[in-house]
Amino acid sequence: MGLVALGSAGSQGSDAGSVIVNLAAGAYASTSGTGSYAVLAQSVGGGGGSAVLAQSVGGGGGSAGVA
């Protein structure tokens, strides 16, 4: 058993829906830097649990995951 434990259990995630990105005429999206080749759009929500983080200090280790 660890000396310090942080975290809790996440619940079942759900469907947050679609993401649509529209650029106006003449607008653009750009990235810079080596390996910066994409722009990410993500729908967040929909109920349920988002994430779980568990960490143990001085014990047998923890685990982390996304529900």
Backbone hydrogen bonds, N-H to C=O, Kabsch-Sander energy under -0.5 kcal/mol:
donor,donor_aa,acceptor,acceptor_aa,energy
3,L,57,V,-2.2
4,V,57,V,-1.1
6,L,55,Q,-1.5
13,G,67,A,-1.2
14,S,47,G,-0.6
16,A,14,S,-0.6
22,N,20,I,-0.5
27,A,24,A,-2.5
36,S,33,G,-2.0
37,Y,35,G,-1.4
44,V,42,Q,-0.6
52,V,65,G,-2.4
54,A,63,S,-1.3
55,Q,6,L,-1.5
57,V,4,V,-1.8
58,G,56,S,-0.5
65,G,52,V,-1.9
